[in-house]
Amino acid sequence: MSTPLEVALASAEYWVYAVRFNNALVLVAYTTLYYDYLLTFSDEVEYFWKSASLSIISVLFVVNRYLGLLGPLPLLTEYFANLPEHTYVDVHHTYHQAYALASQGIVAVMLVIRTYALYNRSRRILYLLVGTHVSGALVCLVAVLLSVSPVNTITPLPFTYAACDLSLTNNQANHLVIAWSAMLWFDTTIFTLTLVQALRMRRHFPGGLLEVMFRDGTVYYGFMVASNVSNIITFLITRTNSPLKGMDTTLTNVLSTTLTSRIILNLRNPELQKPRQSQGDDLTSIWYTTTAAPVTTATTTTNTTTYGCALTDADTLPAETQISEVDRV
């Protein structure tokens, strides 16, 4: 039979391991966030700021980009500083939840607009996307509100722990599993709609912007599924009152923000939008997006809309594949 001292030592050893592992994942997330920003800063200046114009996507891009960069900074103290005062811990938990909600909401709106544009501004698709997003948001909200806040949970420990206690009970974790599952369902809906439209239109648009949108959508979905599923697993399999529950949360939020910024920047990169000539087809259709003068020039008649999307030889395509207007990104 273990003595109280042995139990305390075993518990302390587990907490040291759990906190260090959790903090290591946080460092991976922050490193990914700021390293990717440095890698893409020149593209941001070249393809965004030099031709920037006021639009919904442009505003959302800036907010997503720089809220994602500056918003996590106060959270460093939650992981790496000693916050003995309960008031400070309460403020940090509240801020963390608000930041995660805001960042995920912005990303969701950008994905809705992107998919809506891909479907030629179809109202049915818009209603489906908005309905999925709103229902998922309500599920997340209800799941969080019905759960006991971590700041109101005191984990009994046989030793003194001065840092911020990020442990969760099994009941709290189960509620968060529901919330993260709702976000995973939304990402799955976005990916499925992108895949269906890409398969429908690939014969008419070999390469170019459609391929970029499908490729980026696939990469985004793959990363988010892996991150979301691993996060959900940590909620379910780790012991109660463990700091390891939800240890992938910060990394998941960072990946969501970073990949969404990449999607917008790739849509503006003319080097990624060069179409391939389809065999047995005289179509030289080019679908590109810009906020300034077109970077590439079509040799045939171009039907350009006020939304900054050009589709060459649109009249030669079936009606169901013609995309006439896409919101400027």
ZINORLIN-V471384 format. One record per pair of residues at least 24 apart in sequence whose C-alpha atoms are under 6 Angstrom apart, sorted by the first residue. I is the first residue (numbers start at 1). GAP is how many residues later the second one is. Records with the same first field share a line. If there is no record, write none. Layout:
I: GAP + GAP
This chain:
8: 150
18: 225 + 226
22: 225
29: 222
47: 221
51: 240 + 241
57: 272
58: 271
78: 86
82: 80 + 81
83: 80 + 81
84: 78
90: 61
117: 209
120: 203
136: 46
140: 39
143: 32
147: 25
166: 77
167: 74 + 75 + 76
168: 73 + 74
169: 71 + 72
170: 70
173: 62
177: 55
206: 69 + 70
207: 68 + 69
208: 65 + 66 + 67
209: 64 + 78 + 79
227: 25
285: 27
286: 25 + 26
287: 24
